[in-house]
Amino acid sequence: MKRREFIAGLAVAASSENFTTSLRSRAQSSGKNPSWTSYEKIREVIEKRIFSQVEDLLPVISFGSKKDGETEKKHADFVARMVARGYTERQVRRLVEWYMRVKQAG
């Protein structure tokens, strides 16, 4: 999902009078921003954006052969970041394989 499509989706979701009333009352009552999951239309647009970005990451995080050097470098950087956070390379591979199986299962 492109940035423009994301912003347009948020604008359409936020155009509802009910939504703006809800935001206004929440802001006045507690002074905090509402949760992004509190309004169904906004939640759907944000989730669509998040999941489209995950699709772009799949070639990078997978352990299969890479189509170019840039993707290979991004993959190595990904593994290095995960190792820096305390995972072993084997654990990273298992996490990615699990995620790919779950993703394929639907």
WOKAMO-V71713 format. One record per residue. N is the residue number from 1. RES is the residue in three letters. PSI is psi in whole degrees, -180 to 180 (NA if undefined). OMEGA is omega in radians with two decimals (999 if undefined). NEAR is the number of other ideal C-beta (glycine too) atoms within 8 Angstrom. Layout:
N:RES:PSI:OMEGA:NEAR, N:RES:PSI:OMEGA:NEAR
This chain:
1:MET:125:3.13:8, 2:LYS:159:-3.13:5, 3:ARG:-43:-3.14:5, 4:ARG:-43:3.13:6, 5:GLU:-39:3.12:8, 6:PHE:-48:3.14:11, 7:ILE:-41:3.10:8, 8:ALA:-40:3.11:8, 9:GLY:-41:3.09:12, 10:LEU:-40:-3.13:11, 11:ALA:-43:3.12:8, 12:VAL:-44:-3.13:9, 13:ALA:-35:-3.09:13, 14:ALA:-8:-3.07:10, 15:SER:-13:-3.14:6, 16:SER:133:3.12:8, 17:GLU:-35:3.13:5, 18:ASN:-41:-3.12:6, 19:PHE:-48:-3.12:13, 20:THR:-37:3.08:9, 21:THR:-43:3.13:8, 22:SER:-46:3.13:11, 23:LEU:-45:-3.11:9, 24:ARG:-45:-3.11:8, 25:SER:-38:3.13:8, 26:ARG:-40:-3.14:11, 27:ALA:-38:-3.13:11, 28:GLN:-35:-3.05:6, 29:SER:-42:-3.07:6, 30:SER:-15:-3.13:5, 31:GLY:6:-3.14:5, 32:LYS:155:3.05:6, 33:ASN:144:3.09:4, 34:PRO:157:3.09:10, 35:SER:144:-3.13:5, 36:TRP:-15:3.13:7, 37:THR:-2:-3.04:5, 38:SER:-19:3.13:9, 39:TYR:119:-2.97:10, 40:GLU:-46:-3.07:5, 41:LYS:-42:3.10:11, 42:ILE:-42:3.14:13, 43:ARG:-44:-3.13:11, 44:GLU:-43:-3.14:9, 45:VAL:-44:-3.13:13, 46:ILE:-43:3.11:10, 47:GLU:-40:3.11:8, 48:LYS:-42:3.13:10, 49:ARG:-45:-3.12:11, 50:ILE:-47:-3.09:8, 51:PHE:-30:3.08:8, 52:SER:-33:3.10:9, 53:GLN:-34:3.10:9, 54:VAL:-39:3.11:8, 55:GLU:-36:3.11:7, 56:ASP:-25:-3.11:7, 57:LEU:-21:-3.05:8, 58:LEU:-45:3.11:10, 59:PRO:-28:-3.11:9, 60:VAL:-44:-3.04:9, 61:ILE:-20:-3.11:9, 62:SER:154:-3.10:9, 63:PHE:9:3.11:6, 64:GLY:-176:3.13:4, 65:SER:147:-3.08:3, 66:LYS:149:-3.07:9, 67:LYS:-22:3.13:5, 68:ASP:171:-3.11:6, 69:GLY:-33:-3.13:6, 70:GLU:-44:3.12:6, 71:THR:-39:3.11:11, 72:GLU:-41:3.12:9, 73:LYS:-43:3.12:8, 74:LYS:-39:3.12:9, 75:HIS:-45:3.13:13, 76:ALA:-40:3.10:8, 77:ASP:-41:3.11:8, 78:PHE:-49:-3.13:10, 79:VAL:-41:3.13:10, 80:ALA:-41:3.10:8, 81:ARG:-41:3.14:8, 82:MET:-40:3.10:11, 83:VAL:-39:3.11:11, 84:ALA:-26:3.12:6, 85:ARG:4:3.03:6, 86:GLY:-1:3.10:4, 87:TYR:151:2.98:9, 88:THR:163:3.12:6, 89:GLU:-36:3.11:8, 90:ARG:-41:3.10:6, 91:GLN:-40:3.11:9, 92:VAL:-46:3.13:12, 93:ARG:-44:3.14:9, 94:ARG:-41:3.09:8, 95:LEU:-45:-3.13:10, 96:VAL:-44:3.12:11, 97:GLU:-42:3.09:9, 98:TRP:-46:-3.13:8, 99:TYR:-42:-3.13:9, 100:MET:-41:3.11:10, 101:ARG:-45:3.14:8, 102:VAL:-42:-3.13:7, 103:LYS:-43:-3.13:7, 104:GLN:-33:-3.12:6, 105:ALA:-20:3.04:5, 106:GLY:NA:999:2
